Amino acid sequence: MTETEGRIKVGVTGRAHGIGGAVRVFPEDEDSVTLARIKTVYLGETQKPYKVLRSQKCTRFFALTLEGVSDRDAAFALTGQDVYIDRSALKPLKDAYYVCDLVGLELVGTDGRTYGRVKSVMPSGAHELLCYGRTNGHGSGFVPFVDEYVGKVDMEAGQIEVDGEWMAQIDAVYDEEA
C-alpha cells in the first residue's frame, strides 16, 4: 500500500466483470478484505470518487459495482486505474500497524547508523520490499521486509531496525554504482 494525500493505494482495476458494469479490482495485498466493506473508492491519477454499491470477493480480485458505472463499456474504460481508499476507512489496529504506516520511517542499523527513510513499500512475490531514499542522497535502495534483515518496528520513534552489517554491504554496492 502506498499513501497519497490521506488516501492509500490498495489495488488496481482490471477488465470489466460480467455485463452489468462491475469492475475487477486486484488488491495489492491479496489477503486483505478491506475492499469487501469499503463505501467509497477513488480511481486514477485524479482520484475520482466512486460510491461502492456492491463488493463481491472472487478468487484473486473483488468485483465492485460502482455508482455511475452501469455497463460493460463504462467498466472497461476504467481498466488499469490505481484504486485508493481514505486512510481513515481502515480499522484501527491494536499493537500492530498497516504496511502503509512504514512510509516515512527511518532505517536504523543495529550498528547505530541511519541508512535512509522509507519512501514506499512494494509488494513482491514472497514479501514486501521497503524502498528507501539513501541518507547520503545518492539514490534509492531496497530492503526485503523479512526477519533476516528487519528487526523491531518502532512506530513511536519513527524507526525500523535493520541488520547493520548487511546494510553496510548493500550501501557499499550502491556507492560503487553511483
C-alpha positions in Angstrom: 0.0 0.0 0.0 1.2 3.5 -0.8 -0.2 6.7 0.7 -1.2 9.9 -1.2 -2.9 12.9 0.5 -4.6 10.9 3.2 -5.5 8.2 0.8 -3.9 4.8 0.4 -3.4 2.8 -2.8 -5.0 -0.6 -2.2 -5.1 -2.1 -5.7 -5.5 -1.6 -9.5 -8.6 -2.1 -11.7 -8.7 -4.9 -14.2 -11.1 -5.5 -17.0 -14.9 -5.5 -16.7 -16.6 -8.3 -14.7 -19.8 -9.5 -16.4 -22.1 -7.4 -18.4 -23.6 -5.2 -15.7 -20.7 -2.8 -15.3 -18.8 -4.4 -12.4 -15.1 -3.6 -12.3 -12.4 -6.1 -11.2 -10.1 -4.8 -8.6 -6.9 -6.7 -7.8 -5.8 -5.8 -4.3 -2.1 -5.1 -3.6 -2.4 -7.4 -0.6 -4.3 -10.5 -1.7 -5.2 -11.4 1.9 -6.9 -8.0 2.5 -10.6 -7.9 3.0 -10.8 -4.1 3.1 -12.5 -3.9 -0.3 -15.3 -6.1 1.0 -16.5 -3.4 3.3 -15.4 -0.1 1.8 -18.1 2.5 0.9 -16.0 4.8 -1.5 -13.1 4.2 -3.8 -11.0 6.8 -5.7 -9.7 5.9 -9.1 -6.8 7.0 -11.2 -4.4 9.9 -11.0 -7.2 12.4 -10.3 -8.6 10.0 -7.6 -12.1 10.4 -8.9 -14.5 9.2 -6.2 -17.0 6.3 -6.8 -19.6 5.1 -4.3 -19.3 1.3 -4.0 -22.8 -0.2 -4.4 -21.7 -3.8 -4.1 -18.5 -5.7 -3.5 -18.0 -9.4 -4.2 -14.9 -11.3 -3.4 -13.8 -13.6 -6.2 -10.7 -15.8 -6.4 -7.9 -13.2 -7.0 -9.9 -10.0 -7.2 -13.0 -8.1 -6.0 -15.9 -7.3 -8.3 -17.0 -3.8 -7.4 -20.3 -2.3 -8.7 -19.7 1.4 -8.7 -22.3 4.2 -8.8 -22.3 5.7 -12.3 -20.7 2.7 -14.0 -23.7 0.9 -15.4 -22.5 -1.1 -18.4 -19.5 -3.2 -19.6 -18.1 -0.4 -21.8 -18.0 2.0 -18.8 -16.3 -0.6 -16.7 -13.7 -1.3 -19.4 -12.9 2.4 -19.6 -11.7 2.1 -16.0 -9.2 -0.7 -16.7 -5.7 -0.1 -15.4 -6.5 2.6 -12.9 -5.0 2.7 -9.4 -7.5 2.3 -6.6 -7.3 4.4 -3.5 -9.3 4.5 -0.2 -9.4 7.1 2.6 -6.8 6.2 5.2 -9.5 6.9 7.8 -11.6 4.0 6.4 -9.1 1.5 7.8 -9.9 -0.1 11.1 -7.6 0.9 13.9 -5.2 -1.8 14.9 -4.0 -2.5 18.5 -0.3 -3.3 18.9 0.1 -3.6 15.1 0.4 -1.4 12.0 -0.5 -1.3 8.4 2.2 -1.7 5.8 1.5 1.9 4.6 2.4 3.1 8.1 6.0 2.2 7.3 6.4 5.0 4.8 8.4 7.9 6.3 10.2 5.8 8.9 13.9 5.9 9.2 16.0 2.7 8.7 18.4 2.5 11.6 21.0 -0.3 11.6 22.0 -2.4 14.5 25.3 -0.6 14.1 23.6 2.7 15.1 23.9 4.1 11.6 20.9 5.7 9.8 20.7 4.3 6.2 17.7 6.2 4.9 14.0 6.8 5.1 11.3 4.5 3.6 9.7 6.1 0.5 7.3 3.3 -0.4 6.5 -0.3 0.2 6.4 -2.6 -2.9 4.7 -5.9 -2.9 6.7 -8.8 -4.4 6.1 -12.4 -4.8 7.3 -13.5 -1.5 7.3 -10.4 0.8 7.2 -6.7 0.7 10.2 -4.6 -0.2 11.0 -1.4 1.6 12.1 1.2 -0.9 14.2 3.8 0.8 15.9 7.1 -0.1 19.5 6.8 1.0 20.8 9.1 3.7 23.7 10.3 1.6 21.3 11.4 -1.1 22.7 9.0 -3.7 19.6 7.3 -5.0 17.4 4.6 -3.5 17.7 1.1 -2.2 15.5 -1.9 -1.3 15.3 -3.9 1.8 13.3 -7.2 1.9 10.8 -6.9 4.7 11.8 -10.2 6.4 13.1 -11.1 9.8 16.6 -11.8 8.4 17.1 -8.1 7.6 14.5 -6.2 9.5 14.1 -6.2 13.3 11.9 -4.1 15.5 9.5 -1.6 14.0 9.1 1.3 16.5 6.2 3.5 15.3 6.6 5.9 18.2 10.3 6.6 17.5 9.6 6.5 13.7 12.3 3.9 13.1 12.8 0.4 11.7 15.7 -1.6 12.9 17.7 -3.2 10.1 20.7 -5.5 10.1 23.6 -3.0 10.1 26.2 -5.4 8.8 24.1 -6.4 5.8 23.0 -2.7 5.2 26.6 -1.6 5.2 27.5 -4.2 2.5 24.5 -3.1 0.4 25.3 0.6 0.8 28.9 -0.1 -0.4 27.4 -1.8 -3.6 25.1 1.2 -4.2 28.1 3.6 -3.7 30.2 1.7 -6.3 27.3 2.0 -8.8 26.9 5.8 -8.2 
